[in-house]
Amino acid sequence: MGRDVMNISKLVPQAVLAFDLLEGLDGVEKMSKSLDNYVAITDEPHDMYGKIMSLPDSLIVKYFLLCTYSPLPIIEEIEEDLKKQRKNPKDLKMRLAREITEIYHGRERATQAEEAFVHTFSNKGIPETIPEEAVSKGDLLGDVLVRTGTVPSKNELKRLLSSGAIEHLEKEEIVFSLEAPAEEGTYRIGKKRFLKIILRS
């Protein structure tokens, strides 16, 4: 209709492209870096895979539609499988995570990311390779996590602390305080991030 009106007004008709809005990992707001609910195309394979696995089940079909090259008939079949509970949503989400990771990192690295995820979370294991950071005595854990990029911001750090999502694995203790010192050992941050801290001698 708008193009017809523009023709009548002797204006050059404009082209309009409309796109579905992609919600972020929280399943509520649009995907946005400022809301920290995004998956970056530059994310490492294991981070990308893990983030997709944290999606709510309600977004599985939409992410297949907007973020993969899966043919529409296949996506419709996936939607039916979810509606009729013929397949476990986790299995479909693993397929989704693998397809998206493969687009940006290739099949081999996507497969490696999936294997690491299965080992770490499905088998309740700890990754074989964990980033390490050497710190000085007196450094605060929160500062180390933000400095290393393990946690993207102070606001995210506060949210993780308040929800009891930072754990010292060897001591089996949850960290709640912003003033907690960086102690030697392995930390789990959320469900999929790990950091090993080593004290400088």
C-alpha positions in Angstrom: 0.0 0.0 0.0 2.8 2.4 0.9 4.4 1.9 -2.6 1.1 2.6 -4.3 0.7 5.9 -2.3 4.3 6.8 -3.3 3.5 6.2 -6.9 0.4 8.4 -6.7 2.6 11.1 -5.1 5.1 10.8 -7.9 7.8 9.5 -5.6 10.2 6.7 -6.2 8.7 3.6 -4.4 10.9 2.4 -1.5 11.8 -1.1 -0.7 11.0 -2.4 2.8 12.6 -5.4 4.4 11.0 -6.9 7.5 12.8 -9.3 9.9 11.8 -11.3 12.9 13.3 -10.0 16.1 15.8 -12.5 17.7 15.5 -12.7 21.4 18.6 -13.2 23.5 19.7 -15.9 25.8 17.3 -14.8 28.5 14.4 -15.6 26.2 12.7 -12.2 26.9 14.7 -9.2 25.6 16.1 -8.7 22.1 19.6 -10.0 21.7 21.9 -7.2 22.8 25.5 -6.7 24.0 24.4 -4.1 26.5 21.9 -6.6 28.0 24.6 -9.3 28.1 22.2 -11.8 26.6 24.0 -12.3 23.3 26.1 -14.8 21.3 29.0 -13.1 19.5 30.0 -14.6 16.1 33.6 -14.1 17.4 33.0 -16.3 20.5 35.3 -19.3 20.9 33.6 -22.6 19.8 33.1 -23.9 23.4 31.6 -20.6 24.5 29.3 -20.4 21.5 28.1 -23.9 22.0 27.6 -23.5 25.7 25.7 -20.3 25.3 23.3 -21.9 22.8 22.7 -24.7 25.2 21.6 -22.2 27.8 18.7 -21.1 25.6 15.1 -21.6 26.9 13.4 -24.5 25.0 10.8 -22.0 23.7 13.4 -20.4 21.4 14.7 -23.6 19.8 12.6 -23.4 16.7 13.2 -19.7 16.2 16.9 -20.0 16.4 16.8 -22.9 13.9 14.8 -20.5 11.6 16.9 -17.4 12.0 20.4 -18.7 12.8 21.0 -21.9 10.8 20.8 -23.1 7.2 18.4 -26.0 8.1 15.7 -26.4 5.4 12.2 -25.3 6.4 10.7 -28.9 6.2 13.3 -30.0 8.7 12.6 -27.1 11.0 8.8 -27.9 10.8 9.6 -31.5 11.7 11.6 -30.3 14.7 8.7 -28.1 15.8 6.3 -31.1 15.6 8.8 -33.2 17.6 8.8 -30.6 20.3 5.0 -30.1 20.3 4.3 -33.9 20.5 7.2 -34.5 22.9 8.7 -37.0 20.5 12.3 -35.8 21.2 14.1 -34.5 24.2 14.5 -30.7 23.8 18.1 -31.1 25.1 19.0 -33.3 22.1 17.5 -30.8 19.7 19.3 -27.9 21.4 22.6 -29.9 21.0 21.9 -30.2 17.3 21.2 -26.4 17.2 24.3 -25.5 19.1 26.4 -27.8 16.8 24.9 -26.3 13.6 25.5 -22.7 14.7 29.0 -23.4 15.9 29.8 -25.2 12.7 28.8 -22.1 10.6 31.4 -19.9 12.3 34.1 -22.4 13.3 33.8 -25.4 11.0 32.7 -28.9 11.6 35.8 -30.2 13.4 35.8 -27.4 16.1 32.0 -27.7 16.5 32.4 -31.4 17.2 35.1 -30.7 19.7 33.0 -28.1 21.4 30.1 -30.6 21.7 32.4 -33.3 23.1 33.8 -30.9 25.7 30.2 -29.9 26.6 29.1 -33.5 27.1 32.1 -34.3 29.2 31.8 -31.2 31.3 28.0 -31.0 31.9 26.3 -34.2 30.9 29.0 -36.2 32.7 29.3 -33.5 35.4 33.0 -33.3 34.7 35.5 -30.5 34.7 37.1 -29.5 31.3 40.5 -31.0 30.7 41.8 -27.6 29.7 41.0 -24.7 31.9 42.3 -21.1 31.5 44.8 -20.2 34.2 45.6 -16.9 35.8 48.5 -16.1 38.1 47.6 -13.5 40.7 49.2 -11.7 43.6 48.3 -12.3 47.2 45.6 -9.8 48.1 44.0 -9.6 44.7 40.2 -9.7 44.8 38.5 -12.6 43.0 36.0 -10.3 41.3 38.7 -8.1 39.9 40.5 -11.2 38.5 37.3 -12.5 36.9 36.6 -9.2 35.1 40.2 -8.6 34.2 40.5 -11.9 32.5 37.2 -11.6 30.7 35.8 -14.6 32.5 33.0 -12.3 33.6 32.2 -9.5 31.1 31.3 -6.7 33.6 31.0 -5.7 37.2 27.2 -5.8 36.9 27.3 -9.4 35.7 29.7 -10.2 38.5 27.3 -8.9 41.1 24.4 -10.9 39.6 26.5 -14.1 39.6 27.5 -13.5 43.2 24.0 -12.8 44.4 22.7 -15.9 42.8 25.4 -18.1 44.2 26.8 -19.0 40.8 30.5 -18.7 41.6 32.0 -21.7 43.3 35.5 -22.7 44.5 35.5 -26.4 43.4 38.3 -27.8 45.6 36.9 -26.1 48.8 33.2 -26.8 47.7 32.3 -23.3 48.7 30.0 -20.7 47.1 31.5 -17.2 46.8 29.0 -14.4 47.6 31.2 -11.4 48.5 32.7 -8.7 46.2 35.5 -8.5 48.7 36.4 -12.2 48.4 40.2 -12.8 47.9 41.4 -14.6 44.9 42.4 -18.0 46.4 44.4 -20.6 44.6 42.2 -23.3 43.0 39.6 -23.9 40.4 36.5 -21.8 40.1 33.2 -22.6 38.3 31.5 -19.4 37.2 27.9 -20.1 36.2 27.4 -23.4 34.4 30.0 -23.2 31.7 32.9 -21.0 32.7 36.0 -22.1 34.6 39.1 -20.4 35.8 42.1 -21.8 37.6 43.9 -19.3 39.8 47.6 -19.7 40.8 49.2 -17.5 43.4 52.5 -16.0 42.4 55.4 -17.1 44.6 
